Amino acid sequence: MVKDYEQLFNQIEALEPPQALLGKIMLRLEQEKKLVIIKRRVAFFSAGLIFSVLALIPAFKMVWDGVASSGFTQFLSLLFTDSGVVMAYWQSFGLTLLESLPVFSIIIFLVIIFTLLESVRFLSKNIKIIHNLKLI
């Protein structure tokens, strides 16, 4: 009985895998590596997006409080109420406005806005890439 099986299997030709199979496997492995890297980046930028959204409100409040406490709004209102005096002393008025700006809180606010926008840009670009790689 064993000889019958041996004779049967000896008559069957060995199947060879297609020549393009190795190339397809290597391509898919490379795509999976890229997919893992992109998923890590997406996780990182998602955390950045969450951080920037959460930090946006306190940063805006800090800018608002800084503008209110520095007297910037009072100086700016002079532009509309006493425009003749402002035009006469425009250089001093301009410097006074610049000195009363809460620069540090505005810089923090702009950094958070920049982080938010860059995170959204990166995520929108790479989520499309992830979607396209999963379709292949």
Secondary structure, 3 states (H helix, E strand, C coil): CHHHHHHHHHHCCCCCCCCCHHHHHHHHHHHHHHHHHHHHHHHHHHHHHHHHHHHHHHHHHHHHHHHHHHCHHHHHHHHHHCHHHHHHCHHHHHHHHHHHCCHHHHHHHHHHHHHHHHHHHHHHHHHHHHHHHHHC
